[in-house]
Amino acid sequence: MNATRPVGVRRHNLGLVLSHLAVTGPSSRAQIAAAVGLTKAGVSSIAADLIARRLVAEPGRRTAGEAGRPGSVLVVDGAGCAGIGLEVNVDYLAACVVDLARRTRFHRIDAAVDPRSPKRTLTRLAHVARQARDAATAQGLTVGGVGVALPGLVDPGTGVLLHAPNLGWHDVHVAPLLADALDVDAARVELDNEANLAASAELWFGDGGAWGDYLHVSGEIGVGAGIVRDGALARGSHGFAGEVGHLSIDPRGPVCGCGARGCVERYCGQEAILRAAGVDARPTTSTGRPDGSLARLLAALEAGRVRPARAVGRAGEALGRGVAGAVNVLDVDTVVLGGIYSRLAPWLVGPFTDSLRRNTFAVRWARTRVEVSRLGPDAAVRGAAGLTVHRVLTDPASLSPLVAG
Ligand SMILES: [Zn+2]
């Protein structure tokens, strides 16, 4: 018999019990045993291990060493472990700490950012990350890892940001630079594209569990999307799936920054919408500049002005055409509108849905649902912290503290 097999089985069962508790909430050992197919004695042994690792708590247990009441419930322990999420965007840096019970324990925005120098920006990001780490430590939390949301193409394997046109960054070794500044191993810093992390955040913190397979479309300065299939992100062969913003919807349309013509982003990105609305063509994010261009656009829409309403409606129509192309290929249950599109929903969803339905081939037999994200503009940074939270919930034995002691 292979001597390593029982260790592998136990490791698997630790994740089975902890992720079950995370999904279903407070449960007794007997309920867990029935649900996951282990014996009650097996669950008791796994639960004791998880309690010792401070990943599970037993609120009914009064003092250490005293057995819990018969039938007492177990819960995910939010006081033990946490992940740090970081985000680089065109006009802000963000950091947050999310614990294993998915509560946000710390959130900070640094809006005085000029991202033109990657090195200066990452040094500043490391400073915000240290504040997050100190806040976690002060709350008695063990930090299990750092995730970073970036607005561009990312190679998660090497920790390199390959191309971020809105930042003007190319081939930036984000994970090594950040790990160096934080004095941790680069393997502890995970990168991903902001649209992927916003899509994952819906699964971990939002309504994603109820949507089946979905395409999450985020409108920001650019337009990105994350594809979720069978409860997990589908990245494509190279990790570059979901670039809905660069689907061409008019071969004679305006040239895009990517070199193609008539990309969705040229009609549905924030700059294009602002210009068409006649409000302010200099796009700022609502996080970096809460009183910036999006706030002015929303004020004009709420005042009932016709030109902005028409502009947003036309952007919705164009977005529907582009997203229909993706739906025709992917055949998802739901399309989710996030980022600025959730703020513009009252003016955008109607034209978007009509256009999506008109341009979806199989619409008579499979009507794609349209949902609006209820997560705020911090979806990507929470998704970045969620990388660690999700990893620990599914594989508790992978947890090792970012900082010893
Ligand atoms: Zn393009």
Residues whose N, C-alpha, C, O or C-beta is under 5 A from the ligand:
A	BS01	ZN	G245 H246 C256 G257 C258 A260 C263
